[in-house]
Amino acid sequence: QDSPLKAVQMLWVNLIMDTLASLALATEPPTEALLLRRPYGRERPLVSRTMLKNIVGHAAYQLVIIFTLLFV
C-alpha cells in the first residue's frame, strides 16, 4: 500500500499542526492562581460538563453550516 502523503509532506503537516497548538498554549497569560491551584484528583473527569457543552454546541454549529452550504 502506498501512503497518500510522502514523508516530507507528513513533516510539514506535523510542523503546521504543532505550531498552531503551541501558539494556542503560549498565548494564554500566566497567572499566580494557576500555580496556587491544587491538582485535580484521579476520579475527576477529563472533560468537564462545560467543556462537553461547548464541544457539542460547536459540533452542531459546524454541522448546520456544512449542511447549509451543501444543500442550499
Buried (B, 14 or more C-beta within 10 A) or exposed (E): EEEEEEEEEEEEEEEEEEEEEEEEEEEEEEEEEEEEEEEEEEEEEEEEEEEEEEEEEEEEEEEEEEEEEEEE
